[in-house]
Amino acid sequence: MGCTSCATGANGQPKGCKNNGTCGTDGCNKLTVFDWLSNMSLPGNQEPFNAVEVRFKNGRKHFYQNPDKLSLSIGDTVATEASPGHDIGMVTLTGELVRVQMKKKKELIDVPALPKIYRKATQKDIDVWQECRDREADIQKRSREIAIRLGLQMKLSDIEFQGDGSKAIFYYTAEERVDFRQLIKEFARTFNTRIEMKQVGLRQEAARLGGIGSCGRELCCSTWLTDFRSVNTSAARYQQLSLNPQKLAGQCGKLKCCLNYELDTYLEALAEFPKSDVKLKTEKGNAYCQKIDIFKGLMWFVYEKDGMNWHTLKVEKVNEIIAINKKGKAVTSLEEYIEDVGVSSEKVFSDVVGQDSLTRFDRPKRSKNNRKKKSSGSQKNRNKKNTRGKGGKQKQGNTSNMGTQNKKRNPKRKPKNNA
């Protein structure tokens, strides 16, 4: 992720504002809302909406009132009301769009009831906040060791300190209910701060941690996806995907969210297809569906007594046969409705980058036995050359005698034609 001013440089660091995704324009954050009313003036006698949206670590957002009517803009660091003490966050939205966001999130638009913004963060506030953020990695490691020592079946995924360091929020995931009363006592004694435990789902944990998906891109939940809809195995069945948990599950261990992206298109295409368990009645016997192709609109049927021969039919023909069967009639045979599907002679692989062979890197492995044979053969040749050099003419005479012996053994052997 990165805005136009924060393009990625060396070692994955943004070369623009150097803030690792928290730039002043807030363009690196997936939860950013573009203020399209910023250049428009309000009608006469109307005061601006006195509420501000503030973002904290990991995309956590809350709405606050601005009682002192401070001049705030997107990207300002502010000190907000917290329980206890104060917290440090970044302003992400101001003006009338805050009212729109509150309606969208179904929150009561009651500005006096909202927590307050105390002030713009001073350098001292930012220094204390930064010190707390630097401690989070070490505390997370030690907290996991404590949880393992207590034998709790839970995973501590992240830690967030309040801006003034008076409280730490521990985010965890667990499959079953966890009794962490003893854990909180251990944490409070070890870290000397107020402890708050907050359970999150596996999808939310993956969104916080981020990563690379099987498609080679960053996880959708960590880049742009904000609402996590439920994904069922029926979505994979409609798209004719094999129910392989290793391929259908994402890094969170749940079914991939991208299974829902094209589901509506598949359902719209499958509306024209009859059910796969339908039987076609013919004079040769009943026929059953074995396979369908959603993209080409084809279905393959076989007879009960002849399961090896598949017959290809178009969806329109299948619906026509079903309509005839509903009238109590049976068609003569499926052969009358077969659709000839020709194989196109187009090249499957196109030479795009000047490399025709797709298996150019697949070289057969040389076995160790062949290497030993070659090494022993080369050693024998070297020994022969050495003996020839020492023997001289005597070796040549021996070879001529061997040639005459071979001629006597094979008298019918014809000499080679050197011409």
Protein Blocks (a to p, Z undefined) as FASTA:
>chain_A
ZZfklcccehhiafklonnopafkopmbfkbccdfklmpccdehiacdfbdcdddehhia
cddddfkopacdehiacdddddehjdddddfbgcjllmmmmmmnopacdfklpccdfbdc
dfklmmmmmmmmmmmmmmmmmmmmmmmmnopacddfbdcddfkopaccdddddfbdcdfk
lmmmmmmmmnopacddddddfklmmmmnopadfkopacfklmmpmbdcdddfklmmmnop
acdfklmpcfkopacfklmmmmmmmmmmmmmpccfkbccddfkbccddfbdcfknopacd
ddfklmkbccdddfklmmmmmmmmmnopacfblmlmpccddddfbdfbdcfkopablklm
mccdddfklmmmmmmmmmmmmmmmmmmmmnmmmmmmmmmmmmmmmmmmmmmbccddfZZ
